[in-house]
Amino acid sequence: MDKVFIAGGTGMLGAATARELAHHGIQVIVSSRKASDPTGAALEAESDLIRMVRLDLQDGPAVRTLFEQERFDGLVMVVHTHQYAQTRDVNNQIYPITLNCLEAARTCGVARVIVGGSMAVYGGMIPPLTEDRAFPAEVVAASDADEGVMKKFEVATKRALEILTLDYATPFQMGLSIPPGTVNPEPHAPEIAILRAPMMFGPGYAAIGSPLGIAAHVVAGRLPRFKGHPGYGHAPVEALWAALAPIPVNYVKDNATCIRIALTAPRLPHRIYNIDSGFPRSPRAQLQAVLAVAPDSVDRFGLSPEELPETAPDLGFSGARFAQDFGWAGQHTLETALGDYVDWLRTYPI
């Protein structure tokens, strides 16, 4: 793998992936439609192997031209629109973006495509949330509590994008009414794998909605206090921590490493993988890890570990398949990941 395009390369996961690939000697091009993108500029300054281009991924001809000029070996797709979507039109931008990148990859002979997916595809489903679970036709909450936190449009969008993306991993099947003897003009199908991730935190994290992300910002002095700070859905973070307890949380650098491994592996035994850093899912254990990293920040939290649940239900979401196929294990404990992230927050100029 010599040259890779990252769609969404200036986001949290995209930037981490660009750094990971460049560290292993792979040329990377990231795009931004902004006139000025500080993250892209920082990536270029960090490595001669990373270059940013100004490009609107909704512009199909422009995307195709870039792929024709650069002759990429690989494509990484970690671009999302749903998290900040205020209208259906904004959310739906992800469909032409995805199609434009996949079409360019198909027509320009890109060998492999890795997609940064989400465990949101499991929304409303009863555990275990394994890679082989089939999606129901309709997105329905599993309970009244689930209804309060599940964004149905996000679940539906993620499922639709997986179906669309994986279709590109197989040769096109011509229609039943095609004249006999017609030769399929589209023989190329890139290898594709989807890596489903849970919540993430780490360098570049800007939404500041997850409990661990907020905790790291408090420890680093970016936020004055933890208890009462609004998290996802504007819920007080201490209540949110208990509600989100079953959902795994990953360090973004782990996800980037997994993307690099899947992109460069000799073969892809499966097309769908759950990615899990293996951190404890108990809110109490997570807060204990935070306070172990920064014991001097206890007063700023206003919350003791004993006030949080000690256990969390097991959703059956596991990175065992990825570990078995590629021999990967996370390089961080929760404490070392938090320490690494806090150091970044204290030094990175944002």
TAZI-V151454 format. One record per residue. N is the residue number from 1. RES is the residue in one letter. PHI is phi in whole degrees, -180 to 180 (none if undefined). BURIAL is b if it has 9 or more other ideal C-beta (glycine too) atoms within 8 Angstrom, else e. D_LAST is the distance of its C-alpha to the last C-alpha in Angstrom with 1 decimal. Layout:
((N;RES;PHI;BURIAL;D_LAST) (N;RES;PHI;BURIAL;D_LAST))
This chain:
((1;M;none;b;32.2) (2;D;-106;e;31.1) (3;K;-142;b;28.7) (4;V;-131;b;26.6) (5;F;-102;b;24.9) (6;I;-112;b;22.1) (7;A;-82;b;22.1) (8;G;92;b;18.8) (9;G;-73;b;17.3) (10;T;-106;b;13.7) (11;G;-83;b;13.6) (12;M;-58;b;13.0) (13;L;-70;b;16.6) (14;G;-63;b;17.0) (15;A;-66;b;14.4) (16;A;-63;b;15.9) (17;T;-69;b;19.2) (18;A;-59;b;18.6) (19;R;-64;b;17.8) (20;E;-62;b;20.8) (21;L;-67;b;23.1) (22;A;-62;b;22.3) (23;H;-61;e;22.8) (24;H;-101;e;26.2) (25;G;82;e;27.1) (26;I;-101;b;26.7) (27;Q;-68;b;25.6) (28;V;-132;b;22.9) (29;I;-120;b;22.3) (30;V;-115;b;19.6) (31;S;-123;b;19.7) (32;S;-149;b;17.7) (33;R;-92;e;19.5) (34;K;-77;e;16.8) (35;A;-65;e;17.7) (36;S;-137;e;14.2) (37;D;-131;b;11.9) (38;P;-60;e;8.8) (39;T;-66;b;9.3) (40;G;-62;b;13.0) (41;A;-64;b;12.7) (42;A;-66;e;10.9) (43;L;-62;b;13.7) (44;E;-62;b;16.3) (45;A;-70;e;15.4) (46;E;-78;e;15.7) (47;S;-148;b;19.1) (48;D;-70;e;22.0) (49;L;-89;b;22.9) (50;I;-114;b;20.0) (51;R;-134;e;20.4) (52;M;-108;b;18.8) (53;V;-121;b;21.3) (54;R;-86;e;21.1) (55;L;-159;b;23.2) (56;D;-93;e;24.0) (57;L;-68;b;25.3) (58;Q;-81;e;27.7) (59;D;-93;b;29.5) (60;G;-56;b;32.0) (61;P;-59;e;33.7) (62;A;-67;b;30.5) (63;V;-64;b;29.4) (64;R;-61;b;33.0) (65;T;-62;e;32.9) (66;L;-61;b;29.8) (67;F;-66;b;31.5) (68;E;-67;e;34.7) (69;Q;-74;e;33.2) (70;E;-93;b;31.1) (71;R;53;b;33.5) (72;F;-68;b;31.1) (73;D;-85;b;32.6) (74;G;-138;b;30.1) (75;L;-131;b;28.0) (76;V;-116;b;25.2) (77;M;-114;b;24.5) (78;V;-132;b;21.5) (79;V;-94;b;21.0) (80;H;-138;e;21.4) (81;T;-121;b;21.9) (82;H;-66;b;23.4) (83;Q;-62;e;20.5) (84;Y;-111;e;19.7) (85;A;-71;b;23.2) (86;Q;-106;e;25.0) (87;T;-138;e;28.1) (88;R;-64;e;30.1) (89;D;-61;e;29.6) (90;V;-66;b;25.9) (91;N;-59;b;26.4) (92;N;-73;e;29.2) (93;Q;-60;b;27.1) (94;I;-65;b;26.7) (95;Y;-70;b;30.4) (96;P;-64;b;30.7) (97;I;-61;b;27.5) (98;T;-65;b;29.1) (99;L;-63;b;32.5) (100;N;-61;b;31.4) (101;C;-69;b;29.7) (102;L;-66;b;32.7) (103;E;-64;b;35.2) (104;A;-65;b;33.6) (105;A;-64;b;33.6) (106;R;-67;b;37.2) (107;T;-75;b;38.6) (108;C;-104;b;36.9) (109;G;76;e;38.0) (110;V;-63;b;34.7) (111;A;-78;e;35.9) (112;R;-143;b;33.5) (113;V;-126;b;31.0) (114;I;-118;b;28.7) (115;V;-112;b;27.3) (116;G;-81;b;24.6) (117;G;-88;b;26.6) (118;S;-142;b;26.4) (119;M;-72;b;28.8) (120;A;-60;b;28.7) (121;V;-61;b;31.8) (122;Y;-86;b;33.7) (123;G;-51;b;33.2) (124;G;84;b;36.5) (125;M;-90;b;38.2) (126;I;-83;e;40.1) (127;P;-60;b;39.1) (128;P;-84;e;39.3) (129;L;-93;b;36.4) (130;T;-95;b;37.4) (131;E;-64;b;36.8) (132;D;-92;e;40.4) (133;R;-70;b;40.4) (134;A;-89;e;41.4) (135;F;-83;e;39.7) (136;P;-70;e;42.0) (137;A;-68;e;42.4) (138;E;-117;e;41.0) (139;V;-87;b;37.8) (140;V;-132;e;39.2) (141;A;-68;b;37.7) (142;A;-79;e;39.4) (143;S;-158;e;39.6) (144;D;-62;e;38.9) (145;A;-65;e;35.9) (146;D;-63;b;34.6) (147;E;-59;e;35.2) (148;G;-73;e;32.8) (149;V;-116;e;29.7) (150;M;-90;b;30.6) (151;K;-90;e;29.5) (152;K;-63;b;32.6) (153;F;-66;b;31.2) (154;E;-68;b;28.4) (155;V;-60;b;31.1) (156;A;-63;b;33.4) (157;T;-64;b;30.8) (158;K;-63;b;29.9) (159;R;-65;b;33.6) (160;A;-61;b;34.5) (161;L;-68;b;31.9) (162;E;-64;b;33.2) (163;I;-61;e;36.7) (164;L;-62;b;35.9) (165;T;-67;b;34.0) (166;L;-68;b;36.6) (167;D;-63;e;39.3) (168;Y;-74;b;38.0) (169;A;-85;b;38.8) (170;T;-124;e;42.5) (171;P;-59;e;44.7) (172;F;-63;e;45.4) (173;Q;-99;e;48.6) (174;M;-69;e;50.7) (175;G;-65;e;52.4) (176;L;-67;e;55.8) (177;S;-97;e;57.6) (178;I;-66;e;56.6) (179;P;-58;e;59.8) (180;P;-56;e;61.2) (181;G;87;e;60.2) (182;T;-66;e;57.0) (183;V;-88;e;54.5) (184;N;-64;e;51.0) (185;P;-83;e;48.9) (186;E;-126;e;45.6) (187;P;-77;e;46.1) (188;H;-81;e;42.6) (189;A;-136;b;40.5) (190;P;-69;b;37.3) (191;E;-70;e;36.9) (192;I;-135;b;34.4) (193;A;-136;b;32.9) (194;I;-110;b;30.7) (195;L;-108;b;28.6) (196;R;-82;b;28.2) (197;A;-113;b;25.3) (198;P;-87;b;24.9) (199;M;-64;b;21.8) (200;M;-131;b;18.9) (201;F;-144;b;15.9) (202;G;142;b;13.7) (203;P;-50;b;10.7) (204;G;92;b;9.0) (205;Y;-68;b;10.8) (206;A;-117;e;9.8) (207;A;-70;e;13.3) (208;I;50;b;13.6) (209;G;-115;e;17.4) (210;S;-85;b;19.0) (211;P;-57;b;20.3) (212;L;-67;b;19.0) (213;G;-64;b;15.4) (214;I;-64;b;15.7) (215;A;-59;b;17.5) (216;A;-63;b;14.9) (217;H;-67;b;12.4) (218;V;-67;b;15.4) (219;V;-60;b;16.2) (220;A;-79;b;12.9) (221;G;83;e;13.2) (222;R;-80;e;10.5) (223;L;-126;b;13.6) (224;P;-78;e;16.9) (225;R;-154;b;19.5) (226;F;-90;b;20.3) (227;K;-61;b;23.7) (228;G;92;e;23.9) (229;H;-67;b;20.3) (230;P;-75;e;20.7) (231;G;-107;b;20.1) (232;Y;-53;b;21.3) (233;G;69;e;23.9) (234;H;64;e;22.9) (235;A;-81;b;25.1) (236;P;-54;b;24.7) (237;V;-63;b;22.9) (238;E;-68;b;25.9) (239;A;-73;e;28.3) (240;L;-64;b;26.1) (241;W;-57;b;25.9) (242;A;-67;b;29.7) (243;A;-67;b;30.0) (244;L;-92;b;27.7) (245;A;-50;b;29.4) (246;P;-70;e;31.3) (247;I;-84;b;28.4) (248;P;-62;b;27.0) (249;V;-132;b;23.4) (250;N;-113;b;22.1) (251;Y;-86;b;19.5) (252;V;-60;b;17.8) (253;K;-67;b;18.8) (254;D;-63;b;22.4) (255;N;-61;b;22.3) (256;A;-63;b;21.2) (257;T;-64;b;24.0) (258;C;-64;b;26.4) (259;I;-63;b;25.6) (260;R;-63;b;26.3) (261;I;-64;b;29.5) (262;A;-66;b;30.8) (263;L;-69;b;30.0) (264;T;-109;e;31.9) (265;A;-64;b;34.6) (266;P;-58;e;38.2) (267;R;-151;e;38.9) (268;L;-113;b;37.5) (269;P;-63;e;40.0) (270;H;-134;b;38.4) (271;R;-103;e;36.4) (272;I;-133;b;34.6) (273;Y;-135;b;32.8) (274;N;-87;b;31.1) (275;I;-114;b;28.2) (276;D;-140;b;27.9) (277;S;-70;b;26.1) (278;G;81;e;29.0) (279;F;-73;b;27.2) (280;P;-61;e;29.3) (281;R;-102;b;29.4) (282;S;-78;b;30.7) (283;P;-57;b;28.3) (284;R;-64;b;30.1) (285;A;-66;b;29.6) (286;Q;-67;b;25.9) (287;L;-67;b;25.4) (288;Q;-60;b;27.6) (289;A;-65;b;25.4) (290;V;-61;b;22.3) (291;L;-71;b;24.5) (292;A;-69;e;25.9) (293;V;-73;b;22.5) (294;A;-138;e;21.7) (295;P;-62;e;25.1) (296;D;-78;e;24.0) (297;S;-102;b;22.0) (298;V;-56;e;25.1) (299;D;-63;e;25.5) (300;R;-74;b;22.0) (301;F;-82;b;23.0) (302;G;62;e;26.3) (303;L;-151;b;27.6) (304;S;-104;e;29.9) (305;P;-55;b;30.4) (306;E;-66;e;33.9) (307;E;-83;e;32.7) (308;L;-111;b;31.3) (309;P;-61;b;33.5) (310;E;-85;e;34.7) (311;T;-125;e;35.5) (312;A;-140;b;34.3) (313;P;-61;e;36.4) (314;D;-90;e;36.5) (315;L;-85;b;35.6) (316;G;76;e;36.8) (317;F;-88;b;33.5) (318;S;-144;e;33.5) (319;G;-92;b;32.3) (320;A;-63;e;35.8) (321;R;-64;b;36.7) (322;F;-63;b;33.8) (323;A;-62;b;34.6) (324;Q;-68;e;38.2) (325;D;-74;b;37.8) (326;F;-123;b;35.3) (327;G;69;e;35.6) (328;W;-90;b;32.0) (329;A;-139;e;30.8) (330;G;-58;e;27.3) (331;Q;-89;e;26.2) (332;H;-117;b;24.4) (333;T;-84;e;25.8) (334;L;-62;b;23.8) (335;E;-65;b;23.4) (336;T;-70;e;22.1) (337;A;-66;b;19.7) (338;L;-63;b;18.3) (339;G;-62;b;18.2) (340;D;-63;b;16.5) (341;Y;-69;b;13.7) (342;V;-62;b;13.4) (343;D;-59;e;13.4) (344;W;-64;b;10.4) (345;L;-63;b;8.5) (346;R;-77;e;9.9) (347;T;-116;e;9.1) (348;Y;-82;e;6.1) (349;P;-80;e;3.8) (350;I;-122;e;0.0))
